[in-house]
Amino acid sequence: MNILLPTDFSENAWNATKYAIDLFENYNCNFYLLHVNRLESIAVGEASYFPTQYEIEKTYSLPSKKKLRQLLKQISEQFSKNKNHKFFSLTDYSFFIESIRKHVDENKIDMIVMGTKGVSGLKEHIIGSNAGDIITKVKCTTLVVPENATYTSLNEIAFPTDLTLTYDVQILEPITTILNDTSATLRMLHIIQKNEQLDKSQKSKKQLLEDYFEGYKVDFHYLTNKKVEDAIQCFVESRDIDMIAMVAKNLNYFQSILFHSKVEKITYHTNVPFLVLHE
């Protein structure tokens, strides 16, 4: 498995790195630690000025490489030598999303694991943040790790679905990867309006999901609530959910979960990781 760990050397990024190492402890993984020196932040101000390759290397790349070496040292000191894990450092000088896409492609990345600042980072909606940009603009499965999330063995994974399934079920493979290595129960969650019944198509999609996850611990839950975000919050908090998984194609339907205007009301934003699945 190839995992990309974008880092700005912040506590949030370090927390996401630790989470990824713990989560995939038993898997053969190549971890790529990437620091992007942003082209957009350098070019601001003097539009006519563009640094030379020498200046880029001296001013941006060399300090980044030094910090990455320190980060690798910190990882080796904190985590006992896991023969399943290999670490590589990458520096880039580019636009952030362009750089992420390039390295996802070049290193055949299976998953991006990224930290976010939880409530304060989401106050203006996560869309404006690095994590929000990656979720919506990079077609790669992404695990978003909030600042207060610490890895413990996963017992409960919530999977909200609107039962439209306009995607190939193989997109769900990262969930089975996690289920294979844990004793977690997958809680599929469908929010309905009062007295609403599943139509024929939804029943068929529900059966498809049940067939795909046959052999795993799976429960299907129906919640009646006018507001998706309230239903999710109630479910996550009452069940003590450890991770929320959802399909990127459903982001429009579930954007109220991630991109909630009253985000200070959603406590799980600061401690429950989101796994966003892409085709």
Secondary structure, DSSP 4 states (H G I P E B T S, - for coil): -EEEEE--SSHHHHHHHHHHHHHTTTS-EEEEEEEEEEHHHHHSS-TT----HHHHIIIIIHHHHHHHHHHHHHHHHHS---TTEEEEEEEEEE-HHHHHHHHHHHTT-SEEEEEE-HHHHHTT-GGGSHHHHHHHH--S-EEEEETT-------EEEEE--S---S-GGGGHHHHHHHHTS-PEEEEEEEE-TT----HHHHHHHHHHHHHTTTS-EEEEEEE-S-HHHHHHHHHHHHT-SEEEEEGGGHHHHHHHHS-TTGGG-GGGGT--EEEE--
